[in-house]
Amino acid sequence: MRDVAVVGFAQRQMQDFDGSPTCVELLVPLFKECYEQTGWTRQDVGFWCSGSSDYLAGRSFSFVQAVDAIGVLPPVNESHVEMDLAWAMYEAWLKIQTGEVDTALVYAFGKSSAGQTRRTLALQLDPYTMTPLWPDTVSLAGLQARAGIDAGLWDERAMAEVAHRSLTDAEGNEHSVRKGGSSVEDLLARPMYADPLRKHDCAPVTDGAAAIVLAAGDKAREVREKPAWITGLSHFIDPISMGTRDLTRSPSAQRAGAAVDLSGLDTAELHAPFSHQELLLRRELGLADDVRINPSGGALTSNPMFSGGGIRIGEAAQRIWAGESSKALGHATSGPALQQNLVCVLDADKKEQGN
């Protein structure tokens, strides 16, 4: 296995939707920032991969238009996934493993404000039994939260404690669109949004984009004094039918975690768009109590469509670069109620990689 590291990361998350820029306008400054971080030019990038969904965004060929942000001449080695940035990164990591390229820049973008996200995401459910009912994502998450409460796995106070910590930590993150913690009691006193969820239990609707730069071996060492080496990368998926799943569990997250070495973690950036999902993921991944969870504030404070998961990996990498973490986990999810899960282990020290 080739040694591959995260050596660059840039993000942009928007709270205000009026005059929201196009995907190209979102991406150009991000690419510029990545070039500045690495000292590279466009010609130094061996492979490009993007993550987005025209189907869910309702914008025909937006992923093709996004290539304008790269520049089309001379031609580039480019690909696309209808998934979150984290899965685009996975494809790029595989591309580097083949030996065809040594470097990659992956990016993703989404404009949640272009439609009603809660309703739009029903299109990714089972088209025969679920989508015709148009169950929205918040209501489905509410069913999951209620199932966990009824099973005694968590309660509303535990969920409020997650939200309180996330909002407080987000005060130190300039990119978070929701921040400012109050007391747990104050959060519990707020009205229900989709019982048992309150608004602070749900990720905000956010437009945004993000980009991650990967490099192999000496290329990574040329860019970063402390590259964030990818020492474990895995993803699994649960059935699409909600009726065949125990919503208090996430077997795909458990299997992804079991496929990598999670021992010695000190930081974990978990892509949990709902407060109870952090509690569920911590249990499924077997994270120790001393692991710091979502020091960036996590998805509860900003969760742009198609880049929210990749941002978790980028945030984890930044902790490695800054010397604040020696081993960190980046996690991404997609689909309803934690249906699909990807884990990426980042290490300050190069070790044998697993897949």
N, C-alpha and C positions, 0 to 999 in steps of 0.2 A: 504493500500500500504506500502511496506517495504521501509525504507530509504536506498538508494543506492548512493554511491559516486564514483567518479573517484579518485583513489589514486595513480596511477602510469602511466607513459607515457614515451615512448622512440621512437625515429625515426632515420632513416638513409636515406639520399637522395644523389644520386650520379650524378655528372655532366659528368664525363668521363666514357665511356662505354667499353673501352678496358680492357679486363680481368675482366669484371663485375662479381661479385660473384654469386653463385647459391642462390636459395631461402633459403636453410639451412644456408649457410654462412652469409647471410644477417640477419637471425633471431636470431642465437645463441647469438651474442653480445647484441641484444635488450632484450632478455629474461634475460640475466645476469644483465643488467642495471635495469630492473624491479625488479628482486630479491633484488638487492642492495638498491633500493628505499624503498621497503616494508619490508625488513628483512625476507622475506619468502623464502622457498625452493619450489621445484616442488610439494611436497606433500601438500603444503598449498593452492594450487589452486584447487577449486572444479569443475570448468568447463572451457573448452577451446573452442574457436570458431575462425575460420579463414575466411578470405575473399580473394578470388582470382578468376581467370577464366582460366581454361585450354583452353577453346574454343577460347578466344581472345588472349591468350599468345602463343598458338600453342605448348604447352608442356604437353604431356599426363601425367595425374596423378601427376602433380606438387604439388597439395594440399596434396596428400598422402605423397609424399616425404618430405614435410615440417614438418610432424609430427616427423621426425628424429631429428628436433631441440628441440622438447619437451623431447623425450626419450620414448620409447614404453613399457618399463617394469619398474614398474608394469603398467598395462593398465590405460589409462586416460579417463575421460568423455569428449568426443570431438565431435564437429560438424563443419559444413562448410557452407558458403553462397557464391553464385556466384555474389558477390556484393562488394561494398566498405567496408572498415573497420567499418564505422559508422553503417552499417546494421548488421554486426557481433556483434557489441556492443549492438545493440537493442535486438538481440536474447539472448545474455548473460544477459542483464537486465531483460528480461522476465523469464529466467531460475531462476534468484535469486528471482524474485517475487513469483515464485511457492513455495519457501521454500525448494527446494531440495538441494540448495547449498547457501553458504554465500559469496563465492569469485569466481572471474572469471578473466581469462586473454585472451584477444582477440587480434588477430594480422592479418595483411594483407601484401601482397607483390605483386609486379608487375615489369616485365622487359619490359618496353616500347621499349628498344633498340633491342628486339628480332625480331621486324618487323617494318613495316611502320604504326605507330599508327593512322595517319590520315585516312588511307585506311582500316586498320583492324577494326576500330570501326564502319565502315559501316555495319558490320555483326550484329550489335544490332538493326538495323532499320527493318522496315516492310519487311519481306522476299519476298513478292510478288510484291510490288509496288515501293520500295525504294532501297533495297540492289542491285538488278540487275543493277541499274544506278551507283552504287558505288560513291555516294556523300560523300566527306570526311568531317570530323568534322569541320575543319576550314572554309570550304566553307559554311556549314550549319549555323555556327555561324555568318559568314559574312552576310548571308541573314537576320538573326535575328537582327544584328546590323543595317543594312540598313533599315529594317522595322521600327525600333525605331527612327532612324534619320528622315525618311520621315514623321513619325507621330508627330515629334516635341517633343519627349520624352527625347532625349539626343542629343548631337552632338559630333563631333570628339574631340573638346577641352575638353569636360567633360570626355571623354574616356581617353584622354591623362593625365588629372589631376589624374584620378584613377591610371594609370600606374606609373606616377611620384611619387605619395605618396607611392605606394607599393614598388617600387624599393628603395626608400629612407629608408623606415622602415626596409626593408630586410637587410640593412647594419648592423643592430644589431642582426641579426639571423644567427648563424653559420651554420645552416642547409640549408639556401637558396642557390640555385645554380645560380640564376641571381639576381644581386643587383647593386646598384650604380645609384642613380637618377641623371638626368640632368634636364634642364629646360623643361617646357611644350612646349615652342616654338621649342626647338631642337627635341623633340619627334614628333611634328607635321610635322617637315621638313623631316622626314625619309620616305623612299619609301613605297608604299603600298605592302602588302603581299597577302591579299585577300580582296579587296576593300569592305568595308571601314576599314578593319583591317590592322594594321601594326604589325610587329613581336612582339613588346612590348605589344600589346593588347592581345596576345595569350600566354597561359601557355607553358613553355618549356617542351620538352620531357625529362623525368626523370626516372631513375631506383630507386627503393627504397622500404622501408618497414617501418612499424610502429606497435607498440603494446600499448594497453591500459589495465590498471588493474582496476577492479571494486570490491567493497566490501560493505557489508551491515552493517548498525548499528554500534555496538561497534567494529567490525572488522575494519571498516574504521577509527574510532577514534584512534585505536591502531597504525595505520600506519601514519596518517597525523594529524598535529595540526589543519590545516584548510582544511578538505576534501572538494572537489568540489561536493556538493550534487546535484544530478540530480532531479530537481523539475518540469521538463516538458520534455516530449519526444514524438514526433509524426512524422509520415511521410505519404505522399500521392503521387499519381502518375497521370500523365496526359496521354492522349491517345498516342499510339505509332505512329499513322499516323500523319505526319507533316501537311497534308492538312486539318486536322480537328481542328488545334490549331491556336490561335492568337499568333504569335511569340513575340509580344510585351508584352505579359502577361505570368504569371506562376501561374495558379490557384492552382496547387498542393503546391507551396510554400506559397501562401496566406492561404490556408486551414490548412496547418501544423502550420503556425504561429498563426492562430486564435484558434487552439486547445490547446495552452499553454499560460502562462502568460508572456508576453514580457514587461510588465511595469517595469520601474526602471532599465533597462539595461544600463550598462556603457561601455560594450565591446561586439563586435560581430565579430566572425571569420567566414566569409562567403566563401563558396567554389565556387568561381567564376573563372573558367578557362579562361574567356575572360572579358576584362575590362568593356564592356557594361553590362555584366550580373550582376556585382556588383550593378550598377545603377538600374537595373530592380529588383533585390532582395531587395534592400533598400526600394523601393516603395511598393512592394508586402507585405513585412513584416511590413511596417509602422514604420521603425526605425527613431527615433528622430535625429536631426542634431548633438546633443551633444554625440551621441554614437560613440565611437572610433571603426573604421572599420579596421579589419585585421592589428593589430599592428605587427604581425609576418612577414608581407609582403604578405601573402596570396598565393593563387594558381598561381598567375601571376609570382611568383618568384621560385616556385618549386611545381610540381604536379604529384608525382609518381602514376602510375596506381594502383587503388584499395586501396590506403591508403591516397590519397589526402584529401578526405572528413573527414576521422577519425582524420587526423592530425589537422584539424581545431578544433575538439573537444578537442584534447590533448593540443593544444596551448591555448585554452580558459581556460582549467583547470589549466594550469601552472600560468595564471594570478591570479586565485583565490588563489592558494597555496602561491604565492609571496605577497599577500596582495595588488596587483595592481588593483584588480577588486573585487567588491562585488557581482555582478551578470553579468554573461556573457552568450552569445549565441554561440553555435557551430552549424554550418550548413554544410550539405553535399548534393551533387547532383550526379545524375547518368543519363545516357542516353543523347540523343541529345537535345540541346537547353533547358536545365533545365527541362527535362521531369519528373524526379523523385526528390523529395526533402525531406530531413529529418532535423528536428530541435531538438536541445538538449539544454535545459536551465540549467545552472549550477549556484548554489548559495552558497555563503560562509556561509549562515545561513540555517539550516534545516527548511523547511516549508512543508506544505502539497503538495504532489506530484500529478501531473496530467498526463494523458496519452492521 
